[in-house]
């Protein structure tokens, strides 16, 4: 919801931490972690890989929620308030 690389002539122009917003722990809502210990039989020491899946799903979920709420498909992420207002205008 915050990250948006901006390109000009094929080069990312907001490629520094001073002009590219990266979410931090302060951007997350409060949550409670509950560990459910169930070792994975095929992984080392019962471990199971997670990978980068949590990075891919939220954008599509937000896009689907905005389409459901507004009836408009906004093809560009992130779905900023400005983009939503423009799609509704």
Buried (B, 14 or more C-beta within 10 A) or exposed (E): EEEEEEEEEEEEEBEEEEEBEEEEEEEEEEEEEEEEEEEEEEEEEEEEEEEEEEEEEEBEEBBEEBBEEEEEEBEEBBBBEEBBEEBEE
